[in-house]
Amino acid sequence: IPAVVTPLWKMILKQFTGTMPVMLEISCAISGLAKDWPDLGVIATMLVVNAILGFREEMKAKKALEELTNSMESTITCLRDGTPQVIGVTQLVPGDVIHLRGGCLTPADVTWLEGDVLSIDTAALTGEPLPRKYPSDEYGPDILSGTTVKSGEAYCVVRATGVNTEIGQGQADILADRASASVSVFEQKVMVVVNILIGIAIVDTVMIILVQGLARNGFETDEKKTLLTALSIMIAAIPIALPLVLNVTMAIGAYHMATEHHAIVTRMSALQDIASMDVLCSDKTGTLTTAKMSINLDLIWPAAQAGFESVLGVSSNGDMTAEMQKMLLLMAVMSANADKKDDAIDGAVLRAYDKAVQEWGPEFAEKKAAFFQLSLTGFNPEVKRTVATVDFGGRKLIIAKGLATKVMDTAAGGADSGALQWKCADCEEPSFVEAVEKKDFELSSAGYKTIAVAAGFEGGPMYFLGLLPMIDPPRFDTAITIQRLMEAGVEVKMITGDHLNIAKETARLVGMATNILPGEMTREASYTRDELIREAGGFAQVLPRDKRECVLALQRSYDLVVGMTGDGVNDAPALSAAQCGIAVDDATDAAKNAAAMILTTEGLSAVFGAVVESRKIFARLFSYVSYRLATTIQILIYLSVLVYAFDCALDPLYVILLALFNDITMIPIAEDRQTASAEPEHAGVGSLVG
């Protein structure tokens, strides 16, 4: 990905261009012509101070860009002309055949050619916590760059590299966004007013030169007086200390944000933009949710009593359903690897057991003592199940855990290479299979992924025990934070790479709008598409570019100030595009580098705190700016009247000191006590001067 490089001399030169710097430069020239050296020195000092402040922000942006691009190049085995060779991933070109194996980061967009069925972690692109299988009927043979191979080995052909890949385009967009310092919406509107005032002052200055120099013969009698009077009017229109006061106020605000609200600001413009934020687009996995699959204990579904009674000895006395739920979870625990707590499936099972012990009491833990795991065959993408041999009362118990169809009948979808093959005794009845499939579909429609469990004694029939529903649960504070943000006038949309039904269920759990649509509906640019983005509660099954497009559409078509929260590489392009990109506590480095603000505590509660604090900061800045601009107009009119009506000579130094001391008295506003507004803050050009 080619880096966007701005030469240092261009960064320095940029600080001396623009309306305010040019006006100060013209003032320096007029002072030089009038040989007014003290005024020249003061004005030149102000010009340099403002340039240093601007250059510092540019260097911050440049440093962030370098951190984003400074990464070690990885290598890959590539077949060229039939000869394998290890090359840097930047040397890959379309048509190369590469060898992918477990642990590899996919270096380009590729198409599977031959080898094993690969288990691919797509979380970097989709946020989905469970690996996908490639090739497959559901996902096809194409594997995108930035994904990670979890298991398997295969040869693949390169289709696209660099900025032509899905994730590469996103990184290129981020580099372009971070190539220069950002300017907040508030500052842009302030500069509109400043430019208008300066434009009026230029006209006024020209008129004074004509009146004083020609009508009153100033060029013949006292040329220096005429030039200095004109210079005074020009200086009066320039809010000299505006950048300084803004920076001081925001620096103090950033300190409060970090110490009181656990949010580190990496781009100062975000402090103002968050106060104006109309829409917050949020990733789901790892942001709204914990990114850790969790089993819903209340929805554990025992399929039939037969297996529980004949294999596990569950008595029909008492609450049979509750007892079967406990034994079903216990069988899943006994077929899990206790050392794989970071695994999506086994980790969920082990966490569910710990939670069950707390909720169901120590009696449940005592039941586990009757079982001892003798051996375990781990998950295989081909057989789609794990099989454990467990000692139970001196007999060998076989427990299987995995995909429902393969646990019910190992021959489903074709014979596989599993050492043990079976068809559960319950499955002889077609109505039983239909009931399991119906329940599996019902749970899937509600946003749950399912784990099926079967058990039977060695040499005897296997019995299908039931289904364990898993979901990535919301963070503890997500629902209340969403509610507070909406009460504060901020609309919240979910934009996730996960499945549509899972997104809708998560939205329901946290109190968000459930009119969530497929991400593919955002890909054809049109007015209708933009309307859809505006009205929808969110989008699912999106790619990184889709998230960015949603943010840009809201900004461009509706002139909204947009925030984005996220934690992964797939969120980085959208975080960079948003005026208020917010990386959550455990975000990846890519997300943190792209964001304007980084949370340092778990959950989203810090986002609401940041909104409240930023609205207070905005109120302070608005108070100062509106006062300063009104004062500028007052001084401009007053001095003009003195010149036109009374032919009064003006000393530029006194005008500079008047404006400077006026600004200095306003610096304490940075600590002013303000109350956060109930709605997003938007400063119109009229309100700034009216």
Secondary structure, DSSP 8 states (H G I E B T S, - for coil): -------HHHHHHHTT-SHHHHHHHHHHHHHHHTT-HHHHHHHHHHHHHHHHHHHHHHHHHHHHHHHHH-----EEEEEETTEEEEEEGGG--TT-EEEEETT-B--SEEEEEEES-EEEE-HHHH--SS-EEESBTTTBSEE-TT-EEEE-EEEEEEEE-GGGSHHHHHHHHHHHHTTS----HHHHHHHHHHHHHHHHHHHHHHHHIIIIIIIT-HHHH-HHHHHHHHHHHHHHTS-TTHHHHHHHHHHHHHHHHHHHH-EEESSTHHHHHGGG--EEEE-IIIIIB-SS-EE-GGG-EE--HHHHHHTT---SSS-HHHHHHHHHHHHHHHTS-TT-TTSHHHHHHHHHHHHHHHHH-HHHHHHHTTEEEEEEE---TTT-EEEEEEEETTEEEEEEEE-HHHHHBTTTTS----SS--B-GGGGSHHHHHHHHHHHHHHHHTT-EEEEEEEEETTS--EEEEEEEEE--B-TTHHHHHHHHHHTT-EEEEE-SS-HHHHHHHHHHHT----EEEGGGGSS-SHHHHHHHHHSSEEES--HHHHHHHHHHHHHHH---EEEEE-SGGGHHHHHHSTEEEE-TT--HHHHHH-SEEE-SSSSHHHHHHHHHHHHHHHHHHHHHHHHHHHHHHHHHHHHHHHHHH-----HHHHHHHHHHHHHTTGGGGG------SS-----HHHHH-
